[in-house]
Amino acid sequence: MSTTLTNKLAPLFAAVALACTGAAHAQSLLDGSTYASLVGSSAAAVNGVSFAAGGGNFDTKFVNGWGGLGVTGGASGSEIDVGQSITMSFAAQVIADFSVALLYNGPEFGDYREMAQVAVYNGATLLGKYALTVGADGSSPGAGWTGFGAVSNLSAPTSSGGAAWLVSGNPFGNVAATKLVFTALTSNLCQTAGSCNNQSDYVVSAVHAVPEPETYALLAAGLGAVAFVARRRRQR
């Protein structure tokens, strides 16, 4: 390839290298900087992600310094209660991790071993429904997760903690998703007789994703074809 042609194509290859490098790092679909743009509405788009609240409007709730995005109108106030939901729609991406808070295992605040559910879609196709249950493994402050990856406790599920959890390591598998639906499940796992009077409720703190790898593969292949054609023309 001639020096002139190399100089012309160098910025393109540099862009591909930069994009592929960026693909290895998760980007935020939801975090603390997003909350203010959603509070008070039932639907909004922020940074390319469409949000919809089911059963009320978006709001935030924090306990002991931990919290996130919830929905108004439920029994717990500004959390995702049974019958409510938060839906996120976005361009196809692999979910790297998500975190929730105020998901307690009881008997603090009269809670059961609370259960959060996430339904994952690609277009109209349901890829799976996965549940996070606090104290499901019989330990405290452990939590059980029916998907992939691993669960970490960020703040203890006690009356002085925030009951915050991180599910990381591609929790829905290495598949591209376009929609997540967060809901709460009815729990019958009360640990202390007479102390459980509140069903599952929680908030979503953050969601991170990695752009679909195929996007970068196609871009690299296209630039490779450009280089091949240019080389053939130079030889002629």
HELIX and SHEET records of a PDB file:
HELIX    1   1 THR A    3  ALA A   23  1                                  21    
HELIX    2   2 GLY A   32  LEU A   38  1                                   7    
HELIX    3   3 GLU A  108  GLY A  110  5                                   3    
HELIX    4   4 PRO A  213  GLN A  235  1                                  23    
SHEET    1   A 3 GLN A  27  LEU A  30  0                                        
SHEET    2   A 3 ASP A 201  PRO A 211 -1                                        
SHEET    3   A 3 ILE A  80  ASP A  81 -1                                        
SHEET    1   B 5 GLN A  27  LEU A  30  0                                        
SHEET    2   B 5 ASP A 201  PRO A 211 -1                                        
SHEET    3   B 5 SER A  85  ALA A 101 -1                                        
SHEET    4   B 5 VAL A  49  GLY A  54 -1                                        
SHEET    5   B 5 ALA A  43  VAL A  46 -1                                        
SHEET    1   C 5 GLN A  27  LEU A  30  0                                        
SHEET    2   C 5 ASP A 201  PRO A 211 -1                                        
SHEET    3   C 5 SER A  85  ALA A 101 -1                                        
SHEET    4   C 5 ALA A 164  SER A 168 -1                                        
SHEET    5   C 5 ALA A 150  SER A 155 -1                                        
SHEET    1   D 7 GLN A  27  LEU A  30  0                                        
SHEET    2   D 7 ASP A 201  PRO A 211 -1                                        
SHEET    3   D 7 SER A  85  ALA A 101 -1                                        
SHEET    4   D 7 ALA A 176  LEU A 185 -1                                        
SHEET    5   D 7 MET A 115  ASN A 122 -1                                        
SHEET    6   D 7 THR A 125  VAL A 134 -1                                        
SHEET    7   D 7 ALA A 143  TRP A 145 -1                                        
SHEET    1   E 2 PHE A  58  VAL A  63  0                                        
SHEET    2   E 2 TRP A  66  VAL A  71 -1                                        
END                                                                             
